[in-house]
Amino acid sequence: MDLQSVAFENAPRTAWHRLCNYDEGGALVFSRNGLGGAMPRCSATAISHAIAAGVDGLDVDLHRDSQGNWVVLDEPQLDHQSDGIGLIGELEPEKWRQVHLGWTDENGFGFGFDERIVDLNRLLEVIDHKAILCLRLHGGTVQDYEQLTDTLVMAGWSDGIVYRLDAGTIGSLAALIEAPFFQSVPVMMSSTAQQLEANPQLADLRVHAHEVSFQHFTELYKALSICRTKKARVCVNAGHIEERFGATDLQYRRALWRSLLDAGASILTTRDVLPVLRACEDWGLHKRKNL
């Protein structure tokens, strides 16, 4: 089935509309695994709070358990994000449903809530079509993406879904180039700025957006130039860039976000979404939903 949305001529300027139409202005803010703070990442609470805060999209990773069910986790190893051990791929549902999500900080492992691992059905229920859902299937084949698309369409998600593929995974890039399926669904391709510039196949791909990582702003400018010619939006992981440039205080972080947006990036993804949303609202680039 096809996840492409219908014609947008008379559609409202929703986040989905702006993502799929390059010429629409404004910034889009994506939450990485839910709202930050004292909530375990990838938990239903973190996800629902991000939606309530007014994010345009939620960026999550899906991993399969031992029976092939898709679950939401930051990484396949449970040890650093829950009180479980081992790999999610080795557990059956009755096992991982007993695992508590948490986090690790300088003081060790901690829990804020009685949060459990979220499966795909629960994820769709929590989001409830209130934000774009950006999905990355770890270990997913073209057939997996096709089957998931059928599942999503049957669940009422005929639009609002973007698949995030990693250019560093040769299989994913080859599949995107060769499989007609990936020409009929919205895709965000993750790559470094150097990969985008050096790989003609990657640069020529017709995708809705490129998530670009870079070392210096000159690399970002080159990536923006490439994406501008093919009308693909540029997404930047604000959290990663803050770490790279040593931006710790809020004033420096805001200056960095504004530099990214002024350069031409129009999607910012981050774990700590509230300050980004407030900054974009202050600049007139984003209208937050009611909390």
Buried (B, 14 or more C-beta within 10 A) or exposed (E): BEBEBEEBEEEEEBBBBBBBBBEBEBBBBBBBBBBBEEBBBBBBBBBBBBBEBBBBBBBBBBBBBBEEBBBBBBBBBBEEBBEBEEBBBEBEBEBBEEBBBBBEEEEEEEBBBEBBBBBBEBBBEBBEEBBBBBBBBBEBEBEBBBEBBEBBBEEEBBBBBBBBBBBEBEEBBEBBEEBEBBEEBBBBBBBBBBBBBEBEEBBEBEBBBBBBBBEEBEBBEBBBEBBEEEEBBBBBBBBBBBEBBEBEEEEEBBBBBBBBBEBBBBBBBBBBBBBBBBBBBEBEBBEBEEE
